[in-house]
């Protein structure tokens, strides 16, 4: 393979990987949980979530994941606000 084709393929791979990077941890409509004031709170990702998004916030995909994180970090959970 010549160097031009190798460079073109390398550029294609870079473009593919960059286009796959998501600016947000969820897609619109995805359920997620956060820990707020010692409560586990369910939310559904939407445009408002994108406006409020902070990289320093910890997001969870399940209540169990949030509870495990709370236990590992000595956070006492008062209530769970789930969609059900």
C-alpha atoms as one frame of an Amber mdcrd trajectory, in Angstrom:
protein
   0.000   0.000   0.000   1.477   3.362  -0.928   1.817   6.224   1.543  -0.968
   8.299  -0.056  -3.515   5.489   0.363  -2.268   4.850   3.907  -2.656   8.543
   4.762  -6.121   8.665   3.215  -7.205   5.603   5.213  -5.771   7.086   8.415
  -7.686  10.309   7.774 -10.893   8.342   7.153 -10.458   6.527  10.488  -9.904
   9.815  12.330 -13.008  11.349  10.774 -15.076   8.277  11.696 -13.906   8.313
  15.310 -14.512  12.051  15.706 -18.012  11.801  14.267 -18.853   9.078  16.800
 -17.992  11.271  19.812 -21.204  12.333  21.528 -21.322  15.683  23.299 -23.820
  14.317  25.847 -23.972  11.071  27.848 -27.497  10.208  26.672 -29.748  10.572
  23.665 -33.097  12.337  23.709 -35.694  10.093  25.361 -33.211   8.044  27.425
 -34.008   7.509  31.122 -31.281   8.403  33.599 -30.797   9.026  37.311 -28.863
  11.502  39.405 -28.279  11.881  43.132 -29.611  15.234  44.311 -29.730  16.235
  47.997 -29.434  12.567  49.035 -32.322  11.519  46.792 -32.081   9.382  43.661
 -33.988  11.254  40.982 -35.214   9.866  37.663 -35.172  12.052  34.567 -35.675
  11.642  30.857 -32.975  13.188  28.652 -34.277  16.091  26.564 -33.194  19.482
  25.253 -33.419  20.974  28.762 -31.078  18.237  30.011 -28.602  19.284  27.326
 -28.791  22.905  28.530 -28.216  21.858  32.153 -25.583  19.216  31.379 -22.402
  19.451  33.429 -19.443  17.151  32.948 -18.908  17.118  36.710 -22.346  15.619
  37.399 -22.536  11.860  37.815 -25.271  10.193  35.785 -26.601   6.654  36.236
 -28.552   4.376  33.926 -30.322   2.435  36.716 -31.465   2.947  40.296 -29.257
   0.003  41.320 -26.211   1.721  39.819 -27.013   4.931  41.725 -27.499   2.987
  44.990 -24.189   1.169  44.500 -22.414   4.486  43.893 -24.047   5.994  46.991
 -22.981   3.041  49.136 -19.407   3.115  47.825 -19.214   6.869  48.523 -20.938
   6.828  51.927 -23.971   8.770  50.689 -27.156   8.117  52.649 -30.108   7.923
  50.274 -33.359   9.313  51.688 -35.795   8.654  48.842 -35.934   7.306  45.323
 -37.997   9.279  42.812 -38.542   6.861  39.955 -40.876   7.133  36.981 -43.045
   4.241  38.165
